Amino acid sequence: MLDLVSTTALIVLPCRDLDQSLAFFIDVLGFRVDAICPADDPSTAVISGHGTRIKLRRDFDSAPGVLELNCDDPDSIAAGVLTLEAPNGTVVQLLPNDPPIVVPSVCQSLAIQTWQGDARWGIGRAGMRYRDLIANRQGGRFIASHIFIPSGGPVPDYVHFHKIRFQMIYCYRGWVRVVYEDQGESFVMNAGDCVLQPPRIRHRVLESSDNLEVIEIGCPAEHETIADHGITLPTSELHPDRDFGGQLFVRHVATTASWSPWRHAGFEYREIGIGAATKGLAGVRVIRSTTKVSMSETAPESKPETHAGEFYFLFILSGSIVVTIDGTEHHFQERDCVTIPAVMSFGFSDPSADCELLEVSLPAVV
């Protein structure tokens, strides 16, 4: 007999239609959702009820079920007996209770998504619509999502957290009310506002306007969203400087932000503050054109540059701009985006008077 210390059981069941299976377990049997992954196109969901935890996994094969035993004591699996098979074919897996985040290796490539030609929406967590902004997800290291809620009102969300290395939310259109652990009462994010969601901070989306649009960027691309049914938000105490996995919570309010000259002439930027809060892990800025071009004038063209980081992403918030990448001109409009790999040269030209960009980089750009 194995000597297991403080284990919890998780029954894994394959299912062809995850939505229908969730509806049955929740509406008919009274289970509740504990975790779901990935948020933009759920393929697994962990539910609990009646003293049982089940992982529903989208799977078109009728393979035997799997029983996972999550062990608090790593010595329980040190002997190397990690997988057992029951006589009926059920596979029993011994796993650590809180496994570390797996971040895929850096795998950069040029990725362009246009609004007119590439806009595709899928249904994700809590009924929100998701548009994937990086089709190849840079080998699984990064995800950028354009999230849309067409009809406003209360959002069917629950208190949860994410097992992530980095995650930010930028309110693009409309407004959304949110609440965060140790950050006081709920607040409204309006267009232009941004938050850094540090690792494992508990939070909840409460309500939104009609036609809410946000941009969410995270690392790694696939990460767990875990419900916390034991905490109520807002929390009773305020700890704005609390450290969450080496990062601080950031709430950036666009209407109170100041603007500074950008590294290229003809542009200025507002600093979101994520670089300081993550100790340089990531940086986020909003950039806008300051050039008022008449019919007889030519907008300044930036000197080509490269970056040496693991991630560089631009989303066109408004207007238009030409980005020349390794000598090829790309004409971008509102809601287009591009991920540019390291060493590949790029420069900016012909911004419209209303051009505004969201720039996200890992590490932070100086």
Disulfide bonds with the S-S distance in Angstrom:
none
